[in-house]
Amino acid sequence: MRDLTLVLADDDAPGITGLPKYFKGNGYHTISNGKVFHHYERDGAGGWSEMPWHPNGWVETPWYPKGNWANYLKEENLLLRDEFTYGQAYECTDVPDKAYFDGAIAEKTIADLHRVSIIEKPFFLVAGFRKPHLPFNAPKKYWDMYERSEIDLADNPFKPDSAPEASLTYLWELNNYVGIPKDPPVPDSLARTLIHGYYACVSYVDAQVGKILTELDSLGLRDNTVVLLIGDHGWHLGEHGLWSKFTNFEESLRSPMIISAPGLTAGQASSGLVEFVDLYPTLCELCDLPGPEHLEGTSLVPLLDDPDSQWEEAAFSRSRDGASVKTDRYRYTEWTDDDGEVYARMLYDHQLDPSENTNIAELPGSKQLVEDLSKMLEINME
């Protein structure tokens, strides 16, 4: 068994008013369904008008045995989970959507929409879907949407040229599951099954989002509701031999962000560089709230109004010891030790090398660029 240390948001940022709590304090009825904060009801204290809800949250039901956080339904996987802590990395079962967590979260969210649509307060309602997180478990009908033999494997399943060892987590989280080799490579047949499961989970969650949006329309709420869809990180599916998050490559650091709001033109896309820290001030402005003084992000409303406008010159990320800066052309990452000394670097030219297959950080011609990007990181981290 692994040791587990809970790091709560309120401990990580003491004295800072979180987004739900701020909206609640400004008259909103706030509801949390599913995985919103990482530790569910223990996190975001005081931010919710109702007790945070999760399908198997400490109440055993026929669909959700208590403690079955991985949401296995097959008996053999439940037994494996008991014996090895983790079970299989994927599961395909012919069940209704609500049999797995995300279908139940969608049903609960739809029911909540009906409730809050008739109260005299604005609402802040969050559906925290779990998929496509491991294990890749989804109802059979979503697996059936894809033909496994036609699924392409990563075309760069190799370590990038000159990439530092610090950049490679290999199988990482996937290693915790039964049937996964200790070290790469993952056999092609297993790789296709894992990618198949990932695709099935994405389609499964997409369907749940669609159900909620359909209900929002049917209740006549769309014209007065801001809708935000984000994922918290990307995921490697064999690129560079990696099957994980927790890296400083593009596949891990880039994630979806879609915003719909009254008055905005639908169907627009922007190449502007944005960060999750921008969401707090953006939602405040869209909802005509002033926003607390501690905010560090930039409201995206001007970019939403004009997707082609000039925007931030860089976006910043961190994973473990690695700090990364992304510009319109480059991604630069450096790893520092406890004394602040840089011990590894990566630089990729996304214009010439969008798959990040050749690290050019140590090339003589990159010296000035590395110095400039490193300075940007230093200023951002101050």
Secondary structure by P-SEA (a helix, b strand, c coil): cbbbbbbcccccccccccaaaaaaaaccbbbbccccccccccccccccccccccccccccccccccccccccccaaaaaaaaacccccccccccccccccaaaaaaaaaaaaaaaacccccccccccccccccccccccccccccccccccccccccccccccccccccccccccccccccccccccaaaaaaaaaaaaaaaaaaaaaaaaaaaaaaaacccccbbbbbbbccccccccccccccccccccccbbbbbbbcccccccccccccccccaaaaaaaaaaccccccccccccccccccccccccccccccccccbbbbbcccbbbbbbbcccccccccccccccccccccccccccccaaaaaaaaaaaaaaaac
